[in-house]
């Protein structure tokens, strides 16, 4: 098993960045407005710690509108996975956004900066925080309620989503930038096969430190950016699913986070399915695993997020 994960990590290191270079970046514009889709910058100028001005240096939000007349005032920020080498923008981005918009949410896919492009943590976390703050600060513009923001993340995006939920920043009422005046804490958290134990010197499973040659600094990174170490009673209510035989991200990693939630008294729902590989998105034909979106819908309804509210009118 150790050989399997070591080989997988080397494969990602050798292949994924080159493959990622062939993937399109999210670019700013409204050329898809007729589809109810637009992409916006997270910062008006260069993002903090930007290494250049290319699209891989520019974090963005791609906004998906619900069908007019079917809005419910809820929002979701979607964090695709991809081992921090690329973003699984279709499987864990667009398909997820479409699922939520069909249920009345306004959806926002975050294109965060990747470690394969030189952006080591905390840079992706800065992007995730800013994304949530942007949605909350512009709640009236987006016709959503600022206290109905869900963050959902898969795999590496699940690690980042869990970090955003456990290491949020409060708003600074004196900030010149109005987006910085609001909190980055999501109101609800949804995790799909999250890579909670990403930062580890243990290479018997997929390791962020191994992939990006950060072993010398791995322990410091682990203590700073392992979400299960930062769970408190203020962590948002959480829905988590995983599979027992996930051979890329062991289910034990998600269990550590879930146990921390229980210990802190955070309302949490967990679903561990017997079968299914890593990276299934909404599902890939397994009769049991493919039920997770229906279970999520029940959970969202129980939180009151599918019930329509009338958002505050624009001033």
N, C-alpha and C positions, 0 to 999 in steps of 0.2 A: 504493500500500500504506500509506503514511503516513496518507493521508486516511482509509483504512478503520479503522486502529487509533484515530486521533483521534476519529472518529465513534463507535466502539464505546465508548471511554472516557467520552465525553460522555454517551452513552446510559445507561451504567451509573450515572454520577453523577446523572443527572436522574431515572432511573426506579427503580433498584433499592432505595434506601432506602425510598421510599414503598411499593413492593411488599412489602418485608421487614416493614413495620409490620403487614401483614395476615397474616403467617405466625405460627402459634402458637409460643410459646417452650416449651422443656422445663421442666416444673414438677415439684417434689419430691413424691413420694408412692409408694404401692404399689398403686394402683388397677388396674394391669395385671398383678398378681402371677400370675393364673391363666394368663397367657401367658408367664410367666417373664421379665417385664420390670419394672424399677423405675428411678426416677430419683432421684439423690442429689446433694446439694450438694458442691462441692469444699471449701468452708470452712464451719465451723459457723455463723459470723456473716457479717458483710459481707466480701466479697472485697477484697483489697488494691486500693486506688485506685478503689473502686466509686463511681459517681456518683449512685446511688440504690438503691432496694430492689425495683425492678421485675424481671421475669424476664430482661430484656435486660441487667441489671446483675449477674445471678447465674449464674456458670458452673456447669454441672452435668455429671454423667456419667449416661447412660442405660445400664443394665446388661441384657444379653441372656444368658440361661442356655442352655447346650447341653442337648440331650436327656439326661435322667437316665440314667446308666449308660454314656454315650458320651463323657464328659469325658476330655480327654487331658492336663490340667494346664497348657495353654498359654493365653495371654491376648492380646487385640489391642485397642489403643486406636485408634479410628477418628476421623479429622479430616476432616469434609466440607469441600468448597470452597464458593465463592460470591463470590469477588472481595472478601472482607471487607465486603460489603454485606448479605449474607444467608448462610444455611447451606443447602446442598443436602442436607437431612436425609434425603430418601427415596433419591434416585439414588446419593449418595455416602456415605450413612449407614446407614439401615436395611437396604437391599439388601446392602450389604457385610457388615454385622453378621450377617445371616441366613446369608450364604455361609460365614462363618467358624464360626458355631455349628453348622452342619450338618457341619462337620469336627472337632467336639469342642472348639473354643475357647470360652472365655467372652469375650464381646465388650462393649466399652464405647464408646459414642458420646459424644464430647466436644462439648458446646455451649459454645463459647468466645465471649468478648466481642468485639464487632465494631467496626471502625474507623468504620463508618457511624453507630454510636451514641456516638462520641467516644472510643473506646478505641484509641489509636495504640500501635504497638509501643513498649515491650515487653509491654504488658498481655496480648495474646493468648498470648505466650510464657510468661508467668507461669501462665496457665491450663493450658497444655499440660504444663509441668513438674509442676504440682500433680496433674494427672490421672495421670501415670505414677507419681508418688510414692504417690498414693492406692492404686492397684492393687497396687503392690509392698508397701506397708506393711500392706495388708489381705489379703495373699496367702492366709493360712490361712482367713480368712472366705470368700474367694471360691474356695477350693479350687484354687488355681493355684500354679505354681512361680514364685518371684520372679525367676528368671533365664531365663524363657521369655516375655518381654513383647515383642510386636511393636507397632510404631506404623505405621499406614498413613494416608496423606494424599493427597488429590486436589486439583489446581489450587492455589488459595490455601491449602487444607489441606495440600497437599504442601510448599509453602514453609514452613508452620508446623511440619510434621513434621520436615523437614530441619533447621530451626533447633533444635528440641527435641533432635535427635540430635547436633548439632554444638556446642550451647551448653547442655549439661546442667549441673546443679549436684550436687556430692557431698552425701551425707547429713551432717547435723550430729548426732553422737551425743549432744551435750549439749542439743539442742533440747527445749523443753517439749512441743511438739507432736510426737507420735510419727510423724506422716506426714513431717515434715521431717527425720527421722533417717535416711531412706533416700535413695538416689541417684535422680535423675530421668532417668538415661540409659536409653533403651530398649535392649533386647538385639538387636533386628532392626528394619530400616527398609524399608518398601515405599512406593514413590512412583508415583502415576499422573498422567501429564502435569503434573508439578509446575511451579508458577509461580516457579521459582528466581530469575529476574531481575525479580521484582515491583517492587523498589525501584530505580527508575532514572529519570533525567531524560530518557531517550530515549523520546519519545512515538511512535516508529514502531511500537511494540508496546504492549500494555496496561501501564499504569504506575500503581502504587499512589500515587506522589507526585502524578500528574496527577489521578486520580480524587478524591483527598481534599485537594486544594489544599495540598500540602506541598512544592512545588517549591523554596521557599527553604531548606528543611532537608533536601532530598533526599540530598545527598552524605553528610551525617553519618549519616542513616538507612541509606544503602546500605552504608557501611563497617562499620556496627554490626550489620546484620541481613541480610547476603547469605550464605546457608549455604555456598556454595562457597569462601568466604574462610576458613572455620573448620574445614574437614575436616582431621583428623589420623588417625594410625593407630588411635586409640581410637574413631573413628566406627564405628557398628555395621555388620555385613554388610548389604548393600543390594540390593534388587530394584527395578528401574526400568523403566517402559514409557512410550512416547510414540508419536506418529504424525508422519511426515515432513511432512505437509501441515496440521498444526495451525496455523491462522491467528490464533489468540488468544494462545497461548503458544508461541513458536517452539521447535522441538526443540533448537536451539543452547543454550538455557538449561539443559535437562537434561544436554546433553553436557558443559557446563562443570562441572557437579557430578560427573558420572561420571568425567571426566578427573582431577578433584581426588581422587576415591576411588582411582583407579588409581595416581596419583602417590604417595599416602600408603600404598599397600599394603593397602587395605581390600578384602576379598572383595566383589565386586559383579557382578551379572548385569544386562544391559541388553537390552531388546527394542524396536527401532524399527520400527514397521509403516508400510507405504507409504501407506495410506489411512485416513482417519477424522478426523472433526471433534473439536474440543475438547469435553470433558464427556460422554464416552460411558459412564462408569460401568462396569458389568460387560460391556457390549457393546450394540450397536444393529443387529445384523444383518450386519456385515461378516464374511465367512468367515474372513479371516485375523486381524483385530483381536480378534474374539470368542474367540480361543484364549488370550488372555493369562491368564484365570483358571486354565486348565489348566496353563499354564507356571508360574504362581505356586504352584499346588498341588505340582508337582514340586519346586520350590525349597524350599518349606516342609518337604516330606518329607526332602529332602537335609539340612536343618538339624536333623532329628530332632524337629520340632515336632508332627508328626502321630502320633508314637509315644506311647502313653499312659504316663504315670507316675502313681504313687500319691502324691498330694499329702499334705503333713504334716497330721495330724489336728488339729482344733481343740483347744486346751488345755481 
